[in-house]
Amino acid sequence: MKTLLTILGLTFFTWTAKGQFPFEKYPVIKYKSYNEWKTYDKTEKEKRVHSTLTIPKFYNNGDTLTIQLTSFTDHWWKNSIIRVFRNKKETQKIFENMGFNPGGLDTLRVADINGDGLEDIKIISAYMGNGIAALNVKVIYLFQQIDKSFKKVSFADKMINNRQERDLDGDGNFEIVTMNLVEHEHHNYWLFNLFNYKNYGLLNVNMKFNYPIMIQFLYRDNYEITNKISREKMKTFALKLPDEYDTK
């Protein structure tokens, strides 16, 4: 997936490491990264595909966490399953409307995203589309609760590589940055909204930071907030919640 998204970055727009979006000047989250997805293709007999990843000593007491993503060939985009295992014992079964293609799974990332002292999980799964649709991904967060269960928050997004969360106000609850492509007066713009995880779901926090911001889509480097649209007008493009938002 990383190779695919790198190629897309060069094809659609040449965002490079030299440039910086306005939100990227703020402190960035630090993850533990895991890439050892194991695929169990059972399409012939069971019409399903499993992708499994195990994290040793995930929990504070040293218990192991295993995440298994299962999609079904006869309803690929509907009711896939996220299973959570603790020491090989299934503790949760969560449904997700996404087809988990093993080739589209990115690194699984672990960090305390909302600053409550518990490690959370971030999964990015690509839709594997063509053209600019190849930027379409499903972002899935599993926020750990006090009882060691997880609250799932997922939404559709666009990205080349993992867009890291940022702490714009230094409170330890990192802002989640989403990106959409929108049209206004015959021009296309990247629209960036900000969200926090609070009260078991996402809360839009644009007003706190004078967001959303819009950056014109150009076939060259461009990181500047457009001057073709007033900041007040940009607020009319704000998303209350991300696209295809779902919690369980």
Rosetta silent file (secondary structure, phi, psi, omega in degrees, C-alpha in Angstrom):
SEQUENCE: MKTLLTILGLTFFTWTAKGQFPFEKYPVIKYKSYNEWKTYDKTEKEKRVHSTLTIPKFYNNGDTLTIQLTSFTDHWWKNSIIRVFRNKKETQKIFENMGFNPGGLDTLRVADINGDGLEDIKIISAYMGNGIAALNVKVIYLFQQIDKSFKKVSFADKMINNRQERDLDGDGNFEIVTMNLVEHEHHNYWLFNLFNYKNYGLLNVNMKFNYPIMIQFLYRDNYEITNKISREKMKTFALKLPDEYDTK
SCORE:     score description
SCORE:     0.000 S_00000001
   1 L     0.000  -39.116 -178.479    0.000    0.000    0.000 S_00000001
   2 H   -61.724  -40.438  179.401    2.803    2.439    0.818 S_00000001
   3 H   -64.502  -44.378  179.217    4.288    2.005   -2.667 S_00000001
   4 H   -58.620  -46.909 -176.710    0.899    2.546   -4.300 S_00000001
   5 H   -70.368  -30.786  176.063    0.221    5.707   -2.347 S_00000001
   6 H   -64.851  -43.439  177.690    3.707    7.067   -3.030 S_00000001
   7 H   -61.146  -42.265  179.775    3.139    6.660   -6.766 S_00000001
   8 H   -63.060  -37.815  178.655   -0.202    8.411   -6.464 S_00000001
   9 H   -59.946  -39.044  179.502    1.424   11.273   -4.653 S_00000001
  10 H   -75.243  -28.873 -176.286    3.788   11.801   -7.569 S_00000001
  11 H   -77.910  -47.524 -172.279    1.005   11.367  -10.119 S_00000001
  12 H   -88.524  -38.056  178.622   -1.690   13.657   -8.777 S_00000001
  13 L  -163.015  144.153 -171.166    0.225   16.338   -6.964 S_00000001
  14 L   -95.975   53.476  172.484    3.831   16.678   -5.928 S_00000001
  15 L   -63.084  125.004 -176.311    3.421   17.257   -2.228 S_00000001
  16 L  -122.962  172.523 -179.604    6.940   16.739   -0.918 S_00000001
  17 L   -66.519  -15.850 -178.199    8.729   16.614    2.395 S_00000001
  18 L   -75.611  -26.359 -178.008    9.922   20.180    1.791 S_00000001
  19 L   -91.404  168.362 -178.699    6.413   21.617    2.102 S_00000001
  20 L  -150.869  127.733  173.406    4.242   21.846    5.150 S_00000001
  21 L   -73.888  156.916 -176.291    0.513   22.238    5.634 S_00000001
  22 H   -54.577  -37.437 -177.699   -0.524   24.778    8.291 S_00000001
  23 H   -75.469  -13.454 -176.152   -1.488   22.100   10.828 S_00000001
  24 H   -79.383   -2.327  176.477    1.856   20.320   10.449 S_00000001
  25 H   -82.912   -9.631 -176.541    3.710   22.913   12.510 S_00000001
  26 L   -91.643  159.942 -178.365    2.054   21.601   15.676 S_00000001
  27 L   -52.968  136.749 -175.217    3.297   18.723   17.868 S_00000001
  28 E  -104.259  148.607  178.450    2.777   15.372   16.173 S_00000001
  29 L   -69.873  152.499  176.972    1.646   12.134   17.742 S_00000001
  30 L  -115.638  124.209 -177.344    4.195    9.335   18.151 S_00000001
  31 L  -103.099  159.584  156.399    3.070    5.820   17.283 S_00000001
  32 E   -97.641  132.832 -173.300    4.239    2.306   17.806 S_00000001
  33 E  -114.005  140.783 -179.545    3.972    0.703   14.373 S_00000001
  34 E  -134.381  129.991 -174.811    3.169   -2.880   13.444 S_00000001
  35 L  -120.444    2.204 -169.028    3.304   -4.300    9.919 S_00000001
  36 L   -87.182   56.506  174.969    3.103   -8.058   10.373 S_00000001
  37 L   -67.448  134.027  174.426   -0.350   -8.652    8.887 S_00000001
  38 E  -112.228  131.176 -176.979   -0.948  -12.332    8.167 S_00000001
  39 E  -103.214  133.311  175.681   -3.448  -13.238    5.448 S_00000001
  40 E  -122.791   98.325 -176.208   -5.629  -16.341    5.533 S_00000001
  41 E   -86.933  107.476 -179.277   -7.388  -16.646    2.183 S_00000001
  42 E  -118.529   34.012 -174.968  -10.392  -18.939    2.576 S_00000001
  43 H   -66.099  -34.357 -175.661  -12.359  -17.686   -0.415 S_00000001
  44 H   -68.349  -45.496 -175.706  -12.785  -21.079   -2.086 S_00000001
  45 H   -97.086  -34.771 -172.928  -14.377  -22.967    0.798 S_00000001
  46 H  -116.543   -4.719  179.353  -15.627  -20.279    3.171 S_00000001
  47 L    57.611   41.786 -179.612  -15.954  -17.182    0.926 S_00000001
  48 E  -149.125  158.213  176.341  -13.946  -15.082    3.334 S_00000001
  49 E  -131.088  129.049  177.446  -10.506  -13.534    3.809 S_00000001
  50 E  -106.615  139.149  169.166   -8.888  -12.955    7.203 S_00000001
  51 E  -124.330  124.227 -171.116   -6.114  -10.472    7.946 S_00000001
  52 E  -128.581  139.233  177.177   -4.607  -10.902   11.409 S_00000001
  53 E  -140.451  133.633 -178.496   -2.032   -8.983   13.425 S_00000001
  54 E  -113.868  135.572  178.040   -0.815   -9.706   16.967 S_00000001
  55 E  -117.574  107.537  178.788    0.712   -7.187   19.373 S_00000001
  56 L   -66.762  144.779  174.593    2.552   -8.776   22.317 S_00000001
  57 L    52.723   42.250  178.163    2.205   -7.089   25.710 S_00000001
  58 L   -69.945  -45.520 -175.788   -0.316   -4.542   24.459 S_00000001
  59 L   -80.101  159.183 -176.130   -2.212   -4.278   27.733 S_00000001
  60 L   -58.944  -28.563 -179.214   -0.731   -2.815   30.903 S_00000001
  61 L   -89.878    5.459  177.434   -0.604   -6.248   32.547 S_00000001
  62 L    94.134    0.659  179.251    1.326   -7.744   29.625 S_00000001
  63 L   -66.381  151.564 -179.043   -1.579   -9.473   27.874 S_00000001
  64 L   -89.179  142.936  175.806   -1.409   -9.951   24.121 S_00000001
  65 E  -113.269  134.033  172.649   -3.805   -8.238   21.698 S_00000001
  66 E  -125.538  132.224  175.465   -4.785   -9.711   18.344 S_00000001
  67 E  -110.466  128.946  176.750   -6.849   -7.883   15.714 S_00000001
  68 E  -124.299  125.597  178.392   -8.497   -9.923   12.967 S_00000001
  69 E  -106.313  126.516 -177.326  -10.214   -8.292    9.979 S_00000001
  70 E  -127.302  126.988  174.421  -12.596  -10.523    8.010 S_00000001
  71 E  -122.715  153.637 -172.103  -14.369   -9.728    4.730 S_00000001
  72 E  -117.853  133.512 -174.232  -16.752  -11.937    2.756 S_00000001
  73 H   -65.506  -26.171 -178.395  -16.742  -12.367   -1.007 S_00000001
  74 H   -89.621   -6.226  170.321  -20.545  -12.424   -1.278 S_00000001
  75 H  -151.899   63.128 -169.653  -20.972   -9.103    0.597 S_00000001
  76 L   -56.581  -41.994 -173.564  -17.502   -7.584    0.323 S_00000001
  77 L   -94.027   -2.638 -177.693  -18.379   -3.992    1.222 S_00000001
  78 L  -121.498  138.607  171.072  -20.996   -4.752    3.876 S_00000001
  79 L    54.092   43.446  164.746  -20.708   -6.212    7.344 S_00000001
  80 E   -68.836  165.407 -173.484  -17.060   -7.105    7.459 S_00000001
  81 E  -123.536  134.104  169.599  -15.944   -8.066   10.944 S_00000001
  82 E  -107.328  115.221  177.766  -13.279   -6.694   13.261 S_00000001
  83 E  -105.572  139.510  177.729  -12.505   -9.239   15.964 S_00000001
  84 E  -114.126  127.884  177.784  -10.520   -8.416   19.089 S_00000001
  85 E  -119.507  137.773  172.917   -8.692  -11.168   20.959 S_00000001
  86 E  -117.478  115.764 -174.274   -7.002  -10.908   24.331 S_00000001
  87 L    51.994   45.742  175.695   -4.576  -13.781   24.918 S_00000001
  88 L    71.608    3.748  176.774   -6.266  -15.655   22.033 S_00000001
  89 E  -103.184  125.815 -179.008   -9.723  -15.289   23.604 S_00000001
  90 E   -68.036  126.620 -179.011  -12.242  -13.290   21.561 S_00000001
  91 E  -114.657  -20.772  178.891  -13.481  -10.303   23.547 S_00000001
  92 E  -149.207  150.768  176.306  -15.207   -8.189   20.871 S_00000001
  93 E  -137.302  113.264 -172.046  -16.836   -8.530   17.469 S_00000001
  94 E  -121.139  132.419  179.597  -17.425   -5.275   15.601 S_00000001
  95 E   -90.856  143.938 -178.875  -19.075   -4.858   12.195 S_00000001
  96 E  -144.218  130.457  177.672  -17.647   -2.483    9.600 S_00000001
  97 L   -83.041   81.697 -179.023  -18.875   -1.617    6.091 S_00000001
  98 L  -161.596  138.206  173.593  -15.541   -2.005    4.352 S_00000001
  99 L   -90.475  114.019 -176.046  -13.891   -4.667    2.230 S_00000001
 100 L   -85.192   91.112  175.737  -10.541   -5.420    3.844 S_00000001
 101 L   -79.291  122.555 -178.440   -8.254   -6.167    0.908 S_00000001
 102 H   -54.017  -33.608  179.102   -4.957   -7.509    2.320 S_00000001
 103 H   -73.572  -11.908 -178.999   -3.060   -5.480   -0.290 S_00000001
 104 H  -104.922    4.661 -179.048   -4.741   -2.303    0.898 S_00000001
 105 E   -85.287  127.529  178.229   -3.971   -2.587    4.607 S_00000001
 106 L   -90.176  178.648  174.864   -1.523   -0.045    5.940 S_00000001
 107 L   -52.943  136.657  170.977    0.609   -0.218    9.077 S_00000001
 108 E   -83.932  130.954 -175.003   -1.366   -0.709   12.282 S_00000001
 109 E  -117.798  143.377 -178.944   -0.506    2.152   14.639 S_00000001
 110 E  -125.826  130.459  176.980   -0.764    2.371   18.421 S_00000001
 111 E  -167.368  160.888  172.763   -0.793    5.571   20.480 S_00000001
 112 L   -85.815   92.864 -171.845   -2.767    7.347   23.187 S_00000001
 113 L   -75.644  -39.284 -175.242   -4.693    9.584   20.803 S_00000001
 114 L  -100.954    7.731  171.260   -7.146   11.216   23.218 S_00000001
 115 L    72.555   27.523  179.961   -4.803   11.632   26.193 S_00000001
 116 L  -100.722    6.961  178.552   -6.598    9.367   28.668 S_00000001
 117 L    86.339    0.687  179.621   -3.551    7.207   29.407 S_00000001
 118 L  -113.324  137.342 -177.845   -4.846    4.216   27.412 S_00000001
 119 L   -77.806  135.337 -178.832   -3.330    3.125   24.119 S_00000001
 120 E  -111.809  170.088 -176.006   -5.588    3.292   21.088 S_00000001
 121 E  -123.378  140.635  175.833   -5.372    1.693   17.645 S_00000001
 122 E  -125.900  127.661  178.082   -5.473    3.233   14.169 S_00000001
 123 E  -124.684  134.162  175.505   -6.073    1.188   11.017 S_00000001
 124 E  -118.914  127.234  179.810   -6.110    2.545    7.463 S_00000001
 125 E  -126.501  124.357 -177.390   -7.595    0.415    4.684 S_00000001
 126 E   -81.995  146.043  176.091   -7.512    1.525    1.036 S_00000001
 127 L   -77.326  -15.132  177.926  -10.493    1.110   -1.281 S_00000001
 128 L    64.569   40.973  177.571   -8.045    0.252   -4.097 S_00000001
 129 L   -82.996 -176.861  179.823   -9.731    2.558   -6.615 S_00000001
 130 L  -114.222  159.010 -179.297   -8.289    4.043   -9.797 S_00000001
 131 H    62.549 -145.375 -178.743   -7.296    7.589  -10.653 S_00000001
 132 H   -67.897  -20.364  176.579   -7.888   10.091   -7.894 S_00000001
 133 H   -65.178  -15.718  177.729  -10.284    7.577   -6.315 S_00000001
 134 H   -68.467  -11.602  175.775   -7.177    5.620   -5.361 S_00000001
 135 H   -81.189   -9.989 -176.058   -6.740    8.168   -2.566 S_00000001
 136 E   -72.754  127.640  179.232   -9.961    6.929   -0.932 S_00000001
 137 E  -135.860  161.039  168.104   -9.405    5.128    2.363 S_00000001
 138 E  -106.983  126.510  177.678  -11.364    4.021    5.390 S_00000001
 139 E  -103.155  127.376 -178.034   -9.847    5.187    8.682 S_00000001
 140 E  -124.099  122.984  173.807  -10.696    3.080   11.716 S_00000001
 141 E  -108.267  137.395  170.044   -9.891    4.032   15.285 S_00000001
 142 E  -115.421  103.246 -177.730  -10.284    1.635   18.197 S_00000001
 143 E   -89.304  120.293 -177.764  -10.309    3.766   21.329 S_00000001
 144 E   -71.762  137.477  179.195   -9.468    1.739   24.420 S_00000001
 145 L  -102.534  170.840 -177.559  -11.872    2.046   27.354 S_00000001
 146 L   -60.145  -34.383 -178.956  -11.244    1.675   31.069 S_00000001
 147 L   -83.964   10.862  177.927  -12.600   -1.891   31.006 S_00000001
 148 L    75.936    3.470  171.361  -10.077   -2.740   28.222 S_00000001
 149 L   -80.907  178.091 -178.268  -12.795   -2.949   25.557 S_00000001
 150 E  -126.935  142.465  171.109  -12.674   -0.711   22.477 S_00000001
 151 E  -101.764  120.981 -178.313  -14.990    1.918   21.031 S_00000001
 152 E   -89.070  132.454  171.780  -14.817    1.876   17.235 S_00000001
 153 E  -128.378  126.601 -179.966  -14.920    5.131   15.248 S_00000001
 154 E  -137.921  156.633  178.443  -14.572    4.968   11.471 S_00000001
 155 E  -163.808  162.934  176.187  -14.948    7.284    8.482 S_00000001
 156 E   -88.361  143.784 -178.116  -13.999    7.727    4.834 S_00000001
 157 E  -148.897  175.868  172.601  -11.054    9.973    4.043 S_00000001
 158 E  -125.440  133.815  177.435   -8.513   10.807    1.360 S_00000001
 159 L  -163.564  154.649  173.866   -4.776   10.491    1.912 S_00000001
 160 L   -88.715  -58.922  174.002   -1.473    9.618    0.296 S_00000001
 161 L  -120.409  170.888  178.118    0.276    8.473    3.458 S_00000001
 162 L   -51.006  124.713  175.515   -0.953    8.311    7.016 S_00000001
 163 L   -89.468  114.317 -174.195   -2.018   11.808    8.095 S_00000001
 164 L   -75.382  146.222  174.818   -0.735   12.147   11.630 S_00000001
 165 L   -70.056  150.966 -178.532   -2.804   13.623   14.422 S_00000001
 166 E  -128.710  148.208  177.836   -1.650   16.982   15.798 S_00000001
 167 L  -103.735   90.328 -173.441   -1.984   18.640   19.206 S_00000001
 168 L   -73.168  -25.539 -177.189   -2.927   22.190   18.261 S_00000001
 169 L  -118.055    5.758  174.868   -3.639   23.380   21.800 S_00000001
 170 L    70.247   21.953 -177.842   -1.257   21.231   23.849 S_00000001
 171 L   -92.745   -0.178  179.518   -3.974   19.505   25.888 S_00000001
 172 L    87.110  -12.497  174.652   -2.831   15.963   25.079 S_00000001
 173 L   -97.554  101.835 -172.106   -5.997   15.154   23.122 S_00000001
 174 L   -69.871  139.038  177.112   -4.654   15.095   19.577 S_00000001
 175 E   -77.011  134.512  175.147   -6.707   16.649   16.809 S_00000001
 176 E   -92.199  123.792 -175.652   -7.755   14.282   14.004 S_00000001
 177 E  -104.038  122.218  177.543   -7.351   16.006   10.621 S_00000001
 178 E  -108.400  157.602 -178.297   -9.623   14.931    7.767 S_00000001
 179 E  -133.377  130.771  175.259   -9.334   15.814    4.087 S_00000001
 180 E  -128.547  156.902  173.873  -12.029   16.124    1.415 S_00000001
 181 E  -106.142  119.638 -177.141  -11.997   17.333   -2.165 S_00000001
 182 E  -126.864  158.659  179.969  -14.679   19.959   -2.797 S_00000001
 183 E  -111.882  140.144  176.037  -15.640   22.220   -5.694 S_00000001
 184 E  -150.457  119.766  177.807  -16.317   25.946   -5.503 S_00000001
 185 L    50.375   50.924  173.724  -16.797   28.315   -8.430 S_00000001
 186 L    69.041   15.974  173.680  -15.199   25.949  -10.953 S_00000001
 187 E  -124.398  152.368  177.536  -12.122   25.289   -8.813 S_00000001
 188 E  -105.819  143.389 -176.336  -11.296   22.264   -6.666 S_00000001
 189 E  -136.529  145.657  168.314  -10.018   22.541   -3.113 S_00000001
 190 E   -84.472  126.080 -178.388   -8.695   20.274   -0.409 S_00000001
 191 E  -107.699  124.697 -178.606  -10.857   20.827    2.662 S_00000001
 192 E  -114.624  122.409  175.893   -9.332   20.122    6.082 S_00000001
 193 E  -113.460  158.674 -179.554  -11.511   19.700    9.194 S_00000001
 194 E  -119.588  138.847  179.257  -10.468   19.047   12.803 S_00000001
 195 E  -138.064  150.050  168.995  -12.012   16.581   15.258 S_00000001
 196 E  -116.863  152.256  170.909  -11.391   15.359   18.797 S_00000001
 197 E   -89.167  116.469  179.547  -12.475   12.083   20.324 S_00000001
 198 E  -148.007  142.443  175.728  -14.772   12.946   23.241 S_00000001
 199 L    52.723   44.676  173.096  -17.733   11.245   24.900 S_00000001
 200 L    70.281   22.375  177.234  -17.391    8.072   22.821 S_00000001
 201 E  -166.268 -178.413  178.964  -17.371    9.787   19.444 S_00000001
 202 E   -89.784  140.421  177.826  -15.850   12.514   17.291 S_00000001
 203 E  -122.856  126.968  177.774  -16.537   16.172   17.998 S_00000001
 204 E   -69.940  128.254 -178.938  -15.819   18.877   15.428 S_00000001
 205 L  -120.798   27.142  179.872  -13.437   21.445   16.953 S_00000001
 206 H   -54.320  -46.049 -173.196  -13.013   23.731   13.921 S_00000001
 207 H   -60.761  -29.543 -178.401  -14.249   26.836   15.727 S_00000001
 208 H   -67.664  -25.657 -173.130  -11.555   26.499   18.367 S_00000001
 209 H  -125.501   15.216 -178.916   -8.794   26.840   15.769 S_00000001
 210 L    59.999   45.241  174.764  -10.384   28.930   12.987 S_00000001
 211 L  -111.611  168.999    4.669  -10.905   25.907   10.741 S_00000001
 212 L   -74.763  167.896  172.381  -11.779   24.433    8.307 S_00000001
 213 E  -118.714  156.275 -179.619   -9.120   25.536    5.862 S_00000001
 214 E  -130.332  133.798 -178.975   -9.132   25.130    2.094 S_00000001
 215 E  -125.229  126.298 -173.962   -6.124   24.685   -0.185 S_00000001
 216 E   -64.692  136.840  175.460   -6.560   24.826   -3.939 S_00000001
 217 L   -75.331  115.849  179.072   -6.001   21.591   -5.845 S_00000001
 218 L  -133.030  156.290  178.046   -3.141   22.251   -8.269 S_00000001
 219 L   -89.052   48.182  175.725   -0.823   20.002  -10.259 S_00000001
 220 L  -162.887  173.409  177.542    2.165   21.358   -8.375 S_00000001
 221 L   -56.433  131.851  174.545    3.263   21.918   -4.796 S_00000001
 222 L  -157.686  115.989 -179.200    0.671   23.893   -2.881 S_00000001
 223 L  -122.905    3.757 -171.945    0.386   24.149    0.888 S_00000001
 224 L   -90.988  137.412  172.330   -1.090   27.640    1.187 S_00000001
 225 L   -61.371  129.995 -174.301   -4.574   28.417    2.403 S_00000001
 226 L   -64.333  146.263  173.775   -6.345   29.878   -0.609 S_00000001
 227 L  -101.514    9.206  179.048   -7.010   33.620   -0.786 S_00000001
 228 L   -87.168  -12.202 -179.846   -9.839   33.062   -3.272 S_00000001
 229 L  -131.844  131.456 -179.966  -12.256   32.163   -0.483 S_00000001
 230 L   -69.562  155.888  179.065  -12.672   34.102    2.747 S_00000001
 231 H   -63.407  -32.670  176.844  -12.146   32.297    6.037 S_00000001
 232 H   -65.570  -42.195  178.542  -15.770   33.041    6.887 S_00000001
 233 H   -64.954  -37.038  178.959  -16.918   31.423    3.654 S_00000001
 234 H   -57.921  -32.981 -178.521  -14.732   28.392    4.389 S_00000001
 235 H   -62.644  -23.826  178.675  -16.751   27.826    7.548 S_00000001
 236 H   -72.888  -13.354  177.846  -19.791   27.045    5.393 S_00000001
 237 H   -94.068    0.626 -176.043  -17.916   23.969    4.118 S_00000001
 238 L   -60.814  142.327  176.265  -17.351   22.603    7.641 S_00000001
 239 L   -99.746  127.969  175.827  -18.312   18.997    8.274 S_00000001
 240 L   -64.615  -39.882  176.064  -20.191   18.227   11.462 S_00000001
 241 L  -141.949  156.281  178.992  -18.837   14.691   11.155 S_00000001
 242 L   -64.580  163.984  177.094  -16.551   13.017    8.601 S_00000001
 243 L   -61.311  141.912  177.182  -17.975   11.219    5.569 S_00000001
 244 L    55.688   33.076 -178.396  -19.404    7.738    6.226 S_00000001
 245 L   -64.330  137.262  179.769  -18.941    8.295    9.957 S_00000001
 246 E  -151.446  141.843  175.606  -19.818    5.320   12.116 S_00000001
 247 E  -130.726  146.411  175.751  -19.389    4.345   15.757 S_00000001
 248 L  -149.302    0.000    0.000  -19.915    1.030   17.520 S_00000001
